[in-house]
Amino acid sequence: MDDTASATSHSGPLAECVLCREPTEYPESYKGVTLCPVCEWHEAQRTACSG
């Protein structure tokens, strides 16, 4: 099995994070909100602690 294969194994440009404009793990053609790994983690922490 190839360990280098991942979600980023597509060709083409990556979408920008809607919060910080850093590259995400999603292709530019991805539909929906795209967040970089750091912003995804912060968003998950914020929503998990609200309540």
C-alpha positions in Angstrom: 0.0 0.0 0.0 1.2 3.5 -0.9 1.6 5.6 2.3 1.8 8.8 0.3 -1.8 8.5 -1.0 -4.2 10.8 1.0 -7.0 13.3 0.5 -4.5 15.6 -1.2 -3.7 13.0 -4.0 -5.7 14.9 -6.6 -4.3 17.1 -9.3 -4.9 20.8 -9.6 -5.0 23.8 -7.3 -6.2 23.6 -3.7 -9.0 25.7 -2.4 -8.2 28.5 0.1 -9.4 28.5 3.7 -12.4 30.9 4.0 -11.0 32.2 7.3 -7.2 32.6 6.9 -6.7 32.1 3.1 -4.2 29.3 3.6 -4.3 26.3 1.3 -6.7 23.6 2.4 -6.7 19.8 1.8 -9.6 20.2 -0.6 -9.5 20.8 -4.4 -10.5 24.1 -5.7 -13.6 22.5 -7.2 -14.9 21.4 -3.8 -18.4 22.6 -3.0 -19.0 24.1 0.4 -17.0 25.8 3.1 -13.3 25.0 3.0 -11.1 25.3 6.0 -7.4 24.6 6.5 -6.5 22.0 9.1 -5.7 24.6 11.8 -9.0 26.5 11.3 -11.0 23.2 11.1 -9.5 22.3 14.5 -10.3 25.7 16.0 -13.9 25.5 14.7 -14.3 22.0 16.1 -13.1 23.2 19.5 -15.4 26.2 19.5 -18.5 24.3 18.5 -17.7 21.4 21.0 -17.5 23.8 23.9 -20.6 25.9 23.1 -23.6 24.8 25.0 
